[in-house]
Amino acid sequence: MRSLRSHIPNTKPFSQISTYCHARRFVSTMAPTLPPDRRPLVISGPSGVGKGTLMGRLFESHPDTFTLSVSHTTRAPRPGEAHGVDYFYVQKAEFEDLIAADRFVEHAQFGSNCYGTSKATIEEQTSKGKVVVLDIEMEGVKQIRKSSIDARFVFVKPPSFEALEQRLRGRGTEDESSVTKRLDQAKKELEYADIPGVHDIIIVNDNLDAAYKELEDYVYRSIV
């Protein structure tokens, strides 16, 4: 629910993608390879499944084609973050006004902070010929499906729940309580993904190269 950033604090992959993409703006001279279907691309999946790696490769393979959606948040900027680049930082009252005016395609609260993806941001980037990519958690997917935004929905799934648990624990960056919360949330997301029609494609990330090829083939497939 951010500019390809998860709303769970301290999640790393998307800040890395953002840094890479900002750098590419200045060095790329290649003409963008635009897919036939340029609707926003919503990519979801449980924490630790490898979404960040897959999306990072998509940006690297097709520079200047895709763009990150910059979200609004009520939290304060962290060191090194910039308004309009990492997030649009707003006060709680302004955020609530945006909700009342139906300006968000999806929004949620995590802890004491609110996050939301604005319709205007998506529309602006789409009008520039960019394909907007959003990393959205389960509740955000539900909201976007009910919104006026026409998007494509990709779910990245682990080969098994046990494999996902092993990946999360293998990071060694979180305590047991945090890992347990992520695993509980993963169960809900996997159950939701099993509902027919929720996602346009489900990619099992068992082999990174194979999973990326499946993602790229889907993104660039001809419009039927």
C-alpha positions, 0 to 999 in steps of 0.5 A: 500500500505504498509506493511499492512499499509495504505498510509494515514498518521496517520492511526493506525490499521496496526502499531498495527498489525505490533507490534503484528506480530513482537512480535509473531516471538519470542514467537510462537512455533506453526507450521503454518497452511498454506492455500491451495492457497498461493498467496498474499492476497490483502485486500482493503476497505474504511477507517473505515470499519474494515480491520485492526481488521479483519487482526489482527484477521487473524494474531492472529489466524494463527501465523507464516502463514502470513507476512506483506509486507514492502513498500518503502517510501520517507518520513522520519522515525517517532520516533520508526520506523525502516528501513526494519521493518516499511518501506524501507526509500529511497530518491526520486531519488532512488524511481524514479529509482525503478519505471523506472526499473519496481520494484514496483507492485504498487506505489502512491504519497500522499502529498509530499511523495511516497509509493510503494510495491516492487515485490522483497519483495513479491517474497522473502516472498512467497519463504519462505512459507509465505502468503503475506498480503497487505492493498491496496487502490483502485489505488493500486488494479488497478495497481496490477491487471495489474502487473505480480503478481498473487494475491487474492483480498478481499474487505471489505464493510460497511453495508451501507454508513451511517454506515461507516460515523457513524464509522468515525465520532465516532472515534473523532480523525479527523476534519471535513475536514479529515472526508469529504475527507475519505467519498469522497474517500469511495464513489469512492472505493465502486463504484469501488468495484461494478464493476464485477470481480474487487475483488474475494470476497466482505465481508460486515462487519456488524458483526465482528465475521461473517465477520472474519469467511467469510474472514478465510473461503475464505483464507483457502478454497480448490483450485478449 
